[in-house]
């Protein structure tokens, strides 16, 4: 029995082991600034993932995280949700829309529209630390490839991440030069989680790391006591990103286990923000 338990623990530790630390130095710029979540937004007059939100990020000298999806006419747009309902009041999947159609839907009743990735890149300085999340909706591998193609044409400081292990593995296999991260959270606590028990178990506990070998782990700060995350941080000394820090208590925890911090809904006490 003891031998069997020891074997299971050994297998588990092998499964969750991320990539080594050889590329951590390249992530230092992301550790030196706070990273805004979907831009520096307030969802009143500055919607999330909008051009004003990213412009405010730049004015404050911060880094940022954003979400990328692909329209039916193969345009890369910056938007988080699968559905347009929350942000645009339209009950339709973004990946079922063309870019032209999306321009008819204002963000949260403002004058802002869903931006193209290339428009956001024009706003960001080349040295603005940028985390690009490839959303799993639609054809995620194609979205990943189109994003890689666009980024290789530009001289921006960026890393890429996804909840979808297949996307992270695709980056490892086809674009190993790009620093890649595995996004995760406690899927069992998510009432809207539609995945099977097995998929939830694998993703929540980072059991796909053996195949994806992520350079960093981006874990939900509200799932802070997940043992796999803690082992990646403390045992394997992995680069860790905390999302999404929304108060000083979250921030204090994140600083213990994470090198990069993504925030929204509050302003960290040691950050002097400008309009």
C-alpha positions in Angstrom: 0.0 0.0 0.0 2.8 2.4 0.9 4.6 1.6 -2.3 1.4 2.2 -4.4 0.8 5.6 -2.7 4.4 6.6 -3.3 4.1 5.5 -6.9 0.9 7.6 -7.4 2.6 10.6 -5.8 5.6 10.2 -8.1 3.4 10.0 -11.2 1.4 13.0 -10.1 4.6 15.1 -9.6 5.8 14.1 -13.1 2.4 15.0 -14.6 2.3 18.6 -13.2 6.0 19.5 -13.8 6.2 22.6 -16.0 9.2 23.6 -18.1 12.5 24.4 -16.5 13.6 27.9 -15.4 15.9 28.6 -18.3 13.6 31.3 -19.8 12.5 33.0 -16.5 15.0 35.8 -17.2 13.1 36.7 -20.3 9.9 37.3 -18.2 11.6 39.8 -15.9 9.9 42.8 -17.7 6.5 41.3 -16.8 7.5 41.2 -13.1 8.6 44.9 -12.9 5.1 46.4 -13.6 1.5 45.6 -12.7 -0.5 44.1 -15.6 -4.0 45.5 -16.2 -6.7 42.9 -16.8 -8.3 43.5 -20.2 -6.8 47.0 -20.1 -7.3 49.7 -17.5 -11.1 49.7 -17.6 -14.0 50.6 -15.3 -16.8 49.3 -17.5 -18.6 52.6 -17.2 -17.1 55.0 -19.7 -14.0 52.8 -20.4 -15.1 49.3 -21.3 -12.8 46.3 -20.8 -10.7 45.2 -23.9 -11.4 48.6 -25.5 -9.0 51.0 -27.1 -9.4 53.6 -24.3 -8.6 50.9 -21.7 -5.3 50.1 -23.4 -4.5 53.7 -23.9 -4.9 54.3 -20.2 -2.6 51.3 -19.5 0.1 52.9 -21.6 -0.4 56.3 -19.9 0.2 54.7 -16.6 3.3 52.8 -17.7 1.8 49.4 -17.0 1.7 46.1 -18.8 -1.5 44.4 -19.9 -3.4 41.2 -20.6 -5.9 40.8 -23.4 -8.1 38.2 -25.0 -8.1 37.2 -28.7 -10.8 35.6 -30.8 -11.2 35.1 -34.6 -14.3 36.3 -36.5 -15.9 34.5 -39.4 -13.9 36.6 -41.9 -10.6 35.8 -40.1 -10.1 39.0 -38.3 -8.4 38.9 -34.9 -10.4 40.9 -32.4 -9.9 41.6 -28.7 -12.8 40.3 -26.6 -13.2 38.1 -23.6 -16.6 36.4 -23.5 -17.9 33.6 -25.8 -21.2 35.5 -26.1 -21.8 39.2 -26.9 -24.6 39.4 -24.4 -22.8 40.9 -21.3 -20.8 43.5 -23.2 -23.0 44.3 -26.2 -26.5 43.1 -25.2 -26.7 40.7 -28.1 -27.2 37.0 -27.4 -24.8 35.7 -30.1 -21.4 34.1 -30.1 -18.6 36.3 -31.2 -17.1 33.5 -33.4 -20.4 33.4 -35.4 -20.0 37.1 -36.4 -18.0 38.9 -39.0 -15.9 41.9 -38.1 -18.2 44.2 -40.0 -21.2 42.9 -38.0 -19.4 43.4 -34.7 -18.9 47.1 -35.6 -22.6 47.5 -35.2 -22.6 46.5 -31.5 -21.4 49.2 -29.1 -19.6 48.1 -25.9 -21.7 48.8 -22.8 -23.7 51.5 -24.6 -20.6 53.6 -25.1 -19.2 54.8 -28.5 -16.5 52.1 -28.3 -16.6 49.0 -30.5 -14.7 45.6 -30.3 -11.2 46.5 -31.5 -8.9 44.6 -33.8 -5.8 43.2 -32.3 -3.7 45.2 -34.7 -5.4 48.4 -33.5 -4.5 47.6 -29.9 -0.9 46.9 -31.0 -0.7 50.3 -32.5 -1.6 51.9 -29.2 0.8 49.8 -27.1 4.4 50.7 -27.0 6.8 48.0 -28.3 8.2 47.5 -24.8 4.8 47.3 -23.0 4.6 43.9 -21.4 1.7 42.1 -23.1 0.1 38.8 -22.2 -2.0 37.4 -25.1 -4.7 34.9 -24.1 -5.9 32.7 -26.9 -9.6 32.0 -26.1 -10.8 28.4 -26.5 -13.9 29.4 -28.5 -14.1 28.5 -32.1 -11.0 27.1 -33.8 -8.5 27.9 -31.1 -5.5 26.5 -33.0 -6.3 28.7 -36.0 -6.7 31.7 -33.7 -3.3 30.9 -32.2 -1.7 30.6 -35.6 -3.1 33.8 -36.9 -2.0 35.6 -33.7 1.5 34.2 -33.9 1.7 35.3 -37.6 0.7 38.9 -36.6 3.0 39.1 -33.7 6.0 37.9 -35.7 5.5 40.8 -38.0 5.9 43.2 -35.1 8.5 44.0 -32.5 6.4 43.8 -29.4 7.3 42.4 -26.0 4.7 39.6 -25.5 4.1 36.1 -24.1 1.1 33.9 -24.8 -1.3 31.8 -22.7 -4.5 29.7 -22.9 -6.8 27.7 -20.8 -6.8 25.1 -23.6 -3.9 22.7 -23.1 -4.0 21.9 -26.9 -3.1 25.5 -27.6 -0.2 25.5 -25.2 1.0 22.2 -26.6 0.7 23.7 -30.2 2.9 26.6 -29.2 5.4 24.1 -27.7 5.5 22.0 -30.8 5.3 24.6 -33.5 6.5 27.9 -32.0 8.9 26.9 -29.1 10.6 30.3 -29.2 7.4 31.9 -27.9 7.1 31.9 -24.1 3.9 30.0 -23.3 1.7 29.8 -20.2 -1.0 27.5 -18.9 -4.1 29.3 -17.6 -6.1 27.5 -14.9 -8.6 27.8 -12.1 -10.8 25.5 -9.9 -13.3 24.4 -12.5 -15.2 22.4 -9.9 -16.2 25.6 -8.2 -17.5 27.1 -11.4 -21.3 26.7 -11.7 -21.1 27.4 -15.4 -18.5 24.8 -16.1 -19.7 22.5 -18.9 -16.7 20.2 -19.1 -16.6 16.6 -18.0 -15.3 15.5 -14.6 -12.1 14.2 -16.3 -11.4 17.4 -18.2 -12.1 19.5 -15.1 -9.8 17.3 -13.1 -6.9 17.5 -15.6 -7.2 21.3 -16.1 -7.8 22.3 -12.5 -4.8 20.3 -11.3 -2.4 21.1 -14.2 -2.1 17.4 -15.1 -1.4 18.3 -18.8 1.9 20.0 -17.9 3.7 16.8 -18.9 2.6 17.4 -22.5 2.5 21.2 -22.7 5.6 22.1 -20.6 4.4 25.7 -19.9 7.0 28.3 -19.1 4.6 29.9 -16.7 1.5 29.1 -14.7 -1.3 31.7 -14.6 -3.6 30.6 -11.8 -6.8 32.2 -10.4 -5.9 34.0 -7.2 -9.3 32.9 -5.8 -8.3 29.2 -6.2 -5.1 30.0 -4.3 -4.8 26.8 -2.3 -4.8 24.4 -5.2 -2.0 21.9 -4.4 -0.8 21.6 -8.0 -0.4 25.3 -8.3 1.4 25.5 -4.9 3.7 22.7 -5.9 4.5 24.4 -9.2 5.3 27.6 -7.4 7.2 26.2 -4.4 8.7 22.9 -5.5 9.4 23.5 -9.2 10.0 27.3 -8.8 7.8 28.0 -11.8 7.1 31.5 -13.0 3.6 32.2 -11.7 1.0 34.8 -12.7 -1.9 35.7 -10.4 -5.2 36.6 -12.0 -7.3 38.5 -11.2 -6.2 40.4 -8.2 -9.1 42.7 -7.0 -8.2 43.8 -3.5 -5.2 44.2 -1.2 -5.8 40.8 0.4 -5.5 39.1 -2.9 -2.4 41.2 -3.7 -0.7 40.2 -0.4 -1.3 36.5 -1.2 -0.2 36.9 -4.8 3.1 38.4 -3.8 4.0 35.3 -1.8 3.6 32.8 -4.7 3.6 34.8 -7.9 6.0 36.9 -9.9 3.5 38.6 -12.1 0.2 40.3 -11.0 -2.8 41.0 -13.2 -5.3 43.3 -11.5 -8.7 45.0 -12.1 -11.5 46.6 -10.1 -9.2 48.4 -7.7 -5.9 50.3 -7.7 -3.0 48.7 -5.7 -2.0 51.0 -2.9 1.6 51.3 -4.2 0.4 52.3 -7.6 -0.2 56.0 -8.4 -2.6 55.9 -11.3 -3.4 58.8 -13.6 -6.5 59.3 -15.7 
